[in-house]
Amino acid sequence: MSWRARLSKSLNELRVVYCASSPSSVGTREFVKNNYTDLKALNPGLPIYIRPADGVEPHIAARYERGVYELRPTSNMNSDQILGIVKELEALAPIVNSKTGGGIGGDAFKLADIV
């Protein structure tokens, strides 16, 4: 299975933030234009949030289990470089999720730590 189709199994959310007018966000806007439809079609249950905001530094954020976020800046990158960042974030999922306990019964948290 392609890494693109695994996004919904690896991530709980993907967030793309960029400035609608800033030159440093051109690649991020192109990434959305070129890839959003395909990524959403392959991962219909994955929330993919597109957030244009004035004056922000463009970035991609992935949310994993237990609300853990990984953020990667995308300033002055092209669409292909940003797609590579999304691929990297997908590949990080097993590592990040194992550090957060891997769900109920994981090694990172014990009942005494939570209660």
Rosetta blueprint (number, residue, H / E / L):
1 M L
2 S L
3 W L
4 R L
5 A L
6 R L
7 L H
8 S H
9 K H
10 S H
11 L L
12 N L
13 E E
14 L E
15 R E
16 V E
17 V E
18 Y E
19 C L
20 A L
21 S L
22 S L
23 P H
24 S H
25 S H
26 V H
27 G H
28 T H
29 R H
30 E H
31 F H
32 V H
33 K H
34 N H
35 N H
36 Y H
37 T H
38 D H
39 L H
40 K H
41 A H
42 L H
43 N L
44 P L
45 G L
46 L L
47 P L
48 I E
49 Y E
50 I E
51 R E
52 P E
53 A L
54 D L
55 G L
56 V L
57 E L
58 P L
59 H E
60 I E
61 A E
62 A E
63 R E
64 Y L
65 E H
66 R H
67 G H
68 V L
69 Y E
70 E E
71 L E
72 R E
73 P E
74 T L
75 S L
76 N L
77 M L
78 N L
79 S H
80 D H
81 Q H
82 I H
83 L H
84 G H
85 I H
86 V H
87 K H
88 E H
89 L H
90 E H
91 A H
92 L H
93 A H
94 P H
95 I H
96 V H
97 N H
98 S H
99 K H
100 T L
101 G L
102 G L
103 G L
104 I L
105 G L
106 G L
107 D L
108 A L
109 F L
110 K L
111 L H
112 A H
113 D H
114 I H
115 V L
